[in-house]
Structures are given as C-alpha cells and as structure tokens.
Amino acid sequence: MKRWPLLPIFLIVLADILGLTIILPLLPFYAEKLGASPTLVGLLVSAYAFCQLLSGPFLGRWSDRTGRKPLLIVSQLGSFASRLLLAGAGSLWVVYLARIIDGLTAGNLVLAQAYISDVTEPENRTRSFAIIGISFGIGFLLGPAISGALSGFGLAVPILVSAGLSAISILATIFLLPATTPLAHDGAAGPAGRRLSLFALGEYLEFFRRPGLSRLLVEFFCFVMAFAGFTGGLALFLERRLSWNGQPFHAREVGFVFAYAGLLGIGVQSFLGKLARRFGEPWLVAAGFASMAIGYGLLAGVYALPLLLVAGLFSSFGTGVVRPSLTSLVTQAVARNEQGVVLGLNTSLQSVAQIVAPAIAGGLIDRGLLGAWALFCAGCAVVGLVVQRSTAATGREIAVP
C-alpha cells in the first residue's frame, strides 16, 4: 500500500469537518436573526439532508467513472460557494439557498472514503479509515470552539473562516492529492463494492428481508434519529433553558458546549478498540444506546450547567461507541462484494433520519415542548436498544448470507 496519499486526505477531511463544525453551533442563531422560527430552523437542517440524499448516489457513481479527485473538487467548490453565500445572507431565503447548494454538492466525506478504498489494500483499509475518525474527533473539538470564540465579532465571521478552510481544502486537493484511476466499466465491483442508484428500491429491500441485517439497519436508523434530533435542537433548547451572566445562551456558549462534547468524543475513541476487544461490538451498541437514552433523558430536566455537563457525558459516550460498532456489525453481516451497497444504504438511511428528526425537533421546540424534545431523542435511543436486544437474542448480528 502507498501510504503517502493518506496525509493529504487527512488534511482535506480535517479542513472540511472544521468548516462544517464551525457553522453547526451558530446556524440556528444566524437563521433566527433573519426571522426564522424554530420550525424553520429545523427545516433548514432537513433541506440540507434532503439535497444530500438526492445527490449523494449520483456523485458516487459519477466518481466511479471519472475518478475521485475531479468530483472531490466539484464538491468542495460547492461547499466554498455556499459558505460565502451564507456569510453574506441578508434574508432567510438566501440562507436556505446556501444550505441547498451545500447539500447538493455534499460528497466530500463519501468521496474521501472511496478514495481511501481505492489506494489501500483490504487488509489495511480499516486502519486507514481511522483517519476519518481522527479528523471527526479533532473537528468536533476545535470547530465549535473556534465558532464560540469568534462569534462575538459577529456571526458572519466564523462562517467566513469556514469558507477559508474550504478554500484550503480545495488547494490541498488540487496540488497535494494524487489522482486515482477510474473504475472499470465492465460491471466489476470497485474496492468498496457495487453502487446502486438511490431509486433501486427493489435491490435495497432485499437487504431488509435478511432478519439479522434488517434489525441492524433499523438500529442504525434509530441511532441517527436520536443524534440528529439532538444536534438539530440543542442550540434552540439551550437558548431557552440556560443563561450565562444573566443572558440566554447564544452562539458563543453553545459552541463551547459542542466543543465539550467533542472533547469527550475523542476520549471515547481513544478507548474504543480496547472496549471492543474486551466486551464485543453488540455489547457496546447496547451500552451506547442505554447511555444515549440516559443522557438525552436528563436533558429534559436541565435548567443549570452542571446537569448539562453530566448529560453530555452520557450522550457523548453513547454516540462515540454506537456509530462505529454498528457500522462494523453491518459490514460483517454481508459478503465482501455487498459492503459498498449496504454502506450506501446506511448513508441513505442516515439522510432520511436527518431530514425527519430535525424537523420534529424544531416543531417541538417551537411549541415550547422543550422536555418533549429531549424525551423524543431519548425515545429513539430506547427503540434502538429494544431492537438491539432482539437482534442479540437471535444471535444473527454477523450472519453472512
């Protein structure tokens, strides 16, 4: 395996995730400043996910034919343009337009993962994919902290910094990233397996007819529903429940709360390998869902910072162990040549959950049902735990057909 392409990929992914996480804590306040209600804030997140759901399979299949690098540049240019548009938005519809453009071109991470598959041997691929996890950990720590620190100078300032990071990512791709060879057109599967169109519902449904696998997919959907509902509503919740120096929480304080969660996530990731070897992935999924349910449930009673920090401890452990453990179990539950398809299905399920959950979160908070929002997130995690226990009882978590 040639290891040298992985350094630019790491830098590219890190710049992209930093740009994303800088915007995440302040976007609700930015939209509210332009007249958005909590419902419209939730729909803003949903619009991005909907566009991503439409464009993701197309970008992936196109990159199979042309190579990863050209499509990665196109995707990054979309992110750069959308962030510049967002920074200069003077009305709410411009904010929506910026997020729609970003969603339609949001293939950066998927294409980066495909690139890693292209340039690594199968036996080294899991270790190589760790750079994505490292980038996420660093990004979710530093990005919100940068957002919180800079938001005092105006909400557009962190967004412009995000656009600058996107520009750096584009330059790194152009000048540092070696091109890959397009996949053959003879129907052979690439390193990540076959790709299906978003509308190939019949072939996707085949995976839901496999009992062990279908339960794992439902678990993943429950996980993303809980997490997307949480991230989609947290800023609005904190603005209405907590204060700092006599003022409601705003982008600065919310940014630091997200950074705290990112720091906890890095700690969880550092021990994840040891935990998986000692307890096994099914146990980690169950423990993670239970921890998420406790953390989100505690939020319903949060009126002061100490309980928020405790809730964050539980929820960060849960999200830190559920996603990688479930992804691993899903890939183990299918044959190697089906892994690309089932991971694509996972991505589609994630997008659907990211469309639905933030819209529900925004609607609940708009009606003043702050506790109900927290319990909705906890309830999704509880459903995931119940499904997981039924999966474990069958003993088919990794039954390869």
Secondary structure as GFF3:
##gff-version 3
##sequence-region A 1 401
A	DSSP	alpha_helix	6	23	.	.	.	ID=ss1
A	DSSP	alpha_helix	27	33	.	.	.	ID=ss2
A	DSSP	alpha_helix	38	66	.	.	.	ID=ss3
A	DSSP	alpha_helix	68	87	.	.	.	ID=ss4
A	DSSP	alpha_helix	92	104	.	.	.	ID=ss5
A	DSSP	alpha_helix	108	119	.	.	.	ID=ss6
A	DSSP	alpha_helix	122	150	.	.	.	ID=ss7
A	DSSP	three_ten_helix	151	153	.	.	.	ID=ss8
A	DSSP	alpha_helix	156	176	.	.	.	ID=ss9
A	DSSP	alpha_helix	201	208	.	.	.	ID=ss10
A	DSSP	alpha_helix	211	241	.	.	.	ID=ss11
A	DSSP	beta_strand	243	244	.	.	.	ID=ss12
A	DSSP	beta_strand	247	248	.	.	.	ID=ss13
A	DSSP	alpha_helix	251	279	.	.	.	ID=ss14
A	DSSP	alpha_helix	281	299	.	.	.	ID=ss15
A	DSSP	alpha_helix	305	332	.	.	.	ID=ss16
A	DSSP	three_ten_helix	336	338	.	.	.	ID=ss17
A	DSSP	alpha_helix	339	366	.	.	.	ID=ss18
A	DSSP	alpha_helix	370	394	.	.	.	ID=ss19
###
